[in-house]
Amino acid sequence: MCILIELYQLEVELPILQLSKAVRSVFSVGIHVQDAYALSLCFSGFYLPEGCRMFLYSPYSNDLGGAYTFSNVRRDRHFASRMFSGDFLLIILECTDNSIKNAVLDLTQLGIAYRPVYPDDCRGYGDSGDCEVNVNCEEGISWTQQKDGIVRIGIKIGSSAYWCSGSLLNNTSVDYTPLLLTADHCAWGNGGYASNEDLKDWVFYFSYESAACMNGSEEPEIKSMFGAHLLAHGGNTGDTGSDFYLLELDNAVPGNYNPYFNGWDRSNTSSSSGVSIHHPQGDIKKISTYDSPTLTSEWPGNGLPSHWKLQWSPTANGHGVTEGGSSGAPLFNAEGLIIGTLTGGEASCTNLEGPDYYGKFSYHWASNGSDESSQLAPWLDPLGTEPLIIMGTRYGNIAVASFTVDTTALPIGTAISFYDLSAGSPDSWEWSFEEGDPPASSSQNPPKIYYNKYGSWDVSLIVSNEVNSDTLLKKDYIRVEPLVSPNPTQGLFDVYLGEISLNDVEISVFNSKGQYIGFKQSPKGLSAIEIDLRSNKAGLYFLLLRSGDYSSVTRLSVIPD
């Protein structure tokens, strides 16, 4: 495998990329992997401050991804892109002068497709078959709630990446735990299951749909979340069971995503009609309709009554079927409740009469194994009431705490703003800011909060309305970094540590090639450390600061006298 990294001054012609008038700096890096079908990127350190935008561009397919902005920054700073067709990918970063110094793009892994692992490896917006029906056509009129629970999933397993579909689920506590159901085989690749680290980089897309029956002229607005952890799965990709995979997303779904937590029916009763809502080939949300009874079946070869078998029906705007990327999508009965999860089948736009197979929700419940890691029951019935049916729900009047901030990383002594995104129209707010000034607030959107100590600090929010209260705690959410000044410098500068240094501090200096330049250590209690690089060449340097469990990297520009 040959990977070539090329640096550019943005000489490539990008007529579809409109740069901001406020931009002062544009940087680009090209990645070429010979003979690759498609490429994706995984960053273990990803931070774009306000004022920065990143784009990913494939000249092979004229495919532009982005703009990726501060809204795409996660607390753990992981970021995984979708697949882009072709063997060349251009990374473009544009920032205002005062924001570029805080941007972090730590690229640690390439996803490389040398051959299709699933049919949708290199697909996305607009790539599904021409028989498919958009969910907002008349076929979807009765399914406007259920569709808001359907999620496109960007899967990452090792160096492989592809699409699947899934659904949010309600549970007997009706507590809006972000439970998501997809297929077990979606999590299998490279000879094994997705690791915990892989799951951190899974991307979940909400409301990825056309607003009308026709496709839009542009890709829908991206509303996404990153990261999940496994609760239970069963079926050995369908070979020995019903092929389900239950996740809990790492964060609550924001209220402005308007999520719907779909209801379910585990009664093992055949359905005479219904739909499946899914993302074939990773495309916008589609709907497929059946109007003949589902039949109990095996998944071909497993010898178990674990699946529903069905055929799709023609409708007013097409003949919706399933494709690669539809895997894991829910099957709804006529009452709008989930009764199955797509494993696969023979249906396609060139085989409209082919059967499809959905792992039974009733089999998912407790038939794949005896422990909680192979059942839905413990997770969807935490109250132990053993219902056969649960209806779906929205946040509605229930208060659900959520918030965002204009940055999660800032230098010592600066201030940031917090913004309430809570659902349920709360009428009271209780904020708590670890090491913040002020340390608490009862305003919906607090005044600016100053941080005068480096470290990673918790933030919590309690919201209440007349129905209930809810608490959201984000551990180590705000990262306060030492302040380097002046920067740029002619060589002599200070590293300000705030009100008090928490531990002994070690600072290592590296040049732009990663070569070690020097080391400085300071005992606990100092508020600033002076460093002198006047004998070194002008250029870009990096300061690695370590103090206890805390570490940070700061860029420093040394300019000529």
Secondary structure, DSSP 8 states (H G I E B T S, - for coil): --EEEEEE-S-S--TT----TT--EEEEEEEEETT-SEEEEEEEEEE--TTEEEEEEETTTTEEEEEE-GGG--TT--EE---EESSEEEEEEEE-TTTGGG-EEEEEEEEEESS-SSTTTT--TT-S-TT--BTTSGGGGGGTTGGGGEEEEEEEETTEEEEEEEEEE--TT-----EEEE-GGGGEETTEE--HHHHHT-EEEES-S-SSSS--SS----EEEE-EEEEEEESGGGTSS--EEEEEESS---GGG---BB-EE-S----SSEEEEE-GGG-S-EEEEE-S--EEE--TTS-SS-EEEE----BTTB-----TT-TT-EEEETTS-EEEEEEEES-BTTBTT--EEEEEHHHHHHSS-SSGGG-SHHHH-TT----SEE--B--TTS-B--EEES-SEEETT-EE-EEE--BS--SEEEEEETTEESSEE-SSS---EEE-B-EEEEEEEEEE-SS-EEEEEEEEEEEEE-EEESSSBSSEEEEE-BSS-SS-EEEEEEETT--EEEEEEE-TT-SEEEEE-TTS-SEEEEEEEEETTEEEEEEEEE---
